[in-house]
Amino acid sequence: MSEEKREGGLGAPTRYPLDQHGEKFYDKQDLHKELERVYDICHGCRRCVSLCNSFPTLFDLVDESDTMEVDGVAVADYQKVVDQCYLCDLCYLTKCPYVPPHEWNLDFPHLMLRAKIVNFEDGNSKFRDRLITSTDMIGKMATLPVLNTLVNAAKDNKTVRSALEKTLEIHQEAWLPEYSRPTLHTSLASAAKTDTTEHAGEENGKVLLFTTCYCNFNEPDIGDSLYKVLRHNKVTVSLMAREHCCGMPKLELGDLKSVEMLMQRNIPELYKKALEGWSILAAVPSCVLMFKQELPLLYPDDERVQVVAKAFQDPFEYLVKLHKAGKLDTNFKNSLGSVSYHVACHQRVQNIGPKTRQILELVPGTTVKNIERCSGHDGTYAVKKESRAFANKIVAPVVKQIKQQNPDHFGSDCPVAGRHIEANLATGQTHVHPLQLLCKAYGIPESL
């Protein structure tokens, strides 16, 4: 067997397009045959058992079957494994020895995605899941006058939360975010018009800031921190005229029609900016990954999507490039002490290296300890009644490490992961996003 095809080869994994328009993509018989093939390989390996609940679910189904092999598992139960996958991608990027170019050609996350898409097309999705993945619609409604106050009050009301659990199966003890009024996009648009910072006329590059649904509607301080760090480093910052959800929540649901609709709304403006030489940044790793990896694999022949993918960057990836060019301001005013840093899955699988840690460790008197375990939140997985217990189990090793490290600060590039860790830590210590830590180090006021 050639070097690049053998198990444990040193070559980089190859990711093939999803081929959602292929002749057999929606063929259930073909899908079930591929699920059986992959499940059988996973059953014989079991290397990924500690990553998420998909693998324990699969192995339990096998071990409890009459044959104790995959052929003893009912085809109807295949979906139980699919339902536990939230597309973190860690099995593909960090564990599986059989990913392409290995001859077994195993891409577990994208097979799960195919099964989700077929399941959605069959009309098997819940109203709850279609609702909570409609982030633009919910955000716009929840930030309206009067309604904004009611929504924020309701999220912590025991009676309302009990009703939500009974009707929508949203766990009554799960952490839910507040909705901010005004939105980040509105606030930054106003700030950009009145930008009178010391370096307003200078330029160390130009960045189009994709605000993201979460930062726009829920935690604007995170996006504001990114804006201020960039301006502090003499970077020109612009916003999209009209921004829509990146599509990751709908992709995880298997709703490709909505993914394509959102792509067609976002890509034209992003493409225009990319051609003009703008770098594109977003403070949420899932949004960056959507434009960097998932959309290019969904639309490999769309030149606009490919150009945008090359322009999209993680914020700390961009800051490291500034630093290497000698353009990053390293005149930090405040030490951060000890930091427990949770590496978000969707940042980790971008293959950019520990860029957040590299930047934070430039701050004098600061030590950063990486925690490379999934938080189990996934945006929606940790709030669902049927999966919250699994999400809490997955985050437990992260919480244990933070307690052992007893840091001055802990944070994650993924804000919902950070909040899920915070809720399970239950010590009263608050998650601080690395961009907010960087503002603290610079001595920049955080609030909008």
Sequence and secondary structure as in RCSB ss.txt:
>XXXX:A:sequence
MSEEKREGGLGAPTRYPLDQHGEKFYDKQDLHKELERVYDICHGCRRCVSLCNSFPTLFDLVDESDTMEVDGVAV
ADYQKVVDQCYLCDLCYLTKCPYVPPHEWNLDFPHLMLRAKIVNFEDGNSKFRDRLITSTDMIGKMATLPVLNTL
VNAAKDNKTVRSALEKTLEIHQEAWLPEYSRPTLHTSLASAAKTDTTEHAGEENGKVLLFTTCYCNFNEPDIGDS
LYKVLRHNKVTVSLMAREHCCGMPKLELGDLKSVEMLMQRNIPELYKKALEGWSILAAVPSCVLMFKQELPLLYP
DDERVQVVAKAFQDPFEYLVKLHKAGKLDTNFKNSLGSVSYHVACHQRVQNIGPKTRQILELVPGTTVKNIERCS
GHDGTYAVKKESRAFANKIVAPVVKQIKQQNPDHFGSDCPVAGRHIEANLATGQTHVHPLQLLCKAYGIPESL
>XXXX:A:secstr
  GGGSTT  S        TTSTTTT HHHHHHHHHHHHHHHHHH TTTTT SHHHHHHHHHHTSSSSSGGGS G
GGHHHHHHT     HIIIII TT TTSTT   HHHHHHHHHHHHHHTT   HHHHHHT HHHHHHHHTSTTHHHH
HHHHTT HHHHHHHHHHH B TTS      SS HHHHHHHHHHT   TTTT  S EEEEE  HHHHHT HHHHHH
HHHHHHHTT EEEE SS    SHHHHHHT HHHHHHHHHHHHHHHHHHHHTT EEEESSHHHHHIIIIIHHHH T
T HHHHHHHHHEE HHHHHHHHHHTT S     S  EEEEEE  HHHHTT   SHHHHHHTTSTTEEEEEE S  
S TTTGGGBTTTHHHHHHHHHHHHHHHHHH  SEEEESSHHHHHHHHHHH SS     HHHHHHHHHT     
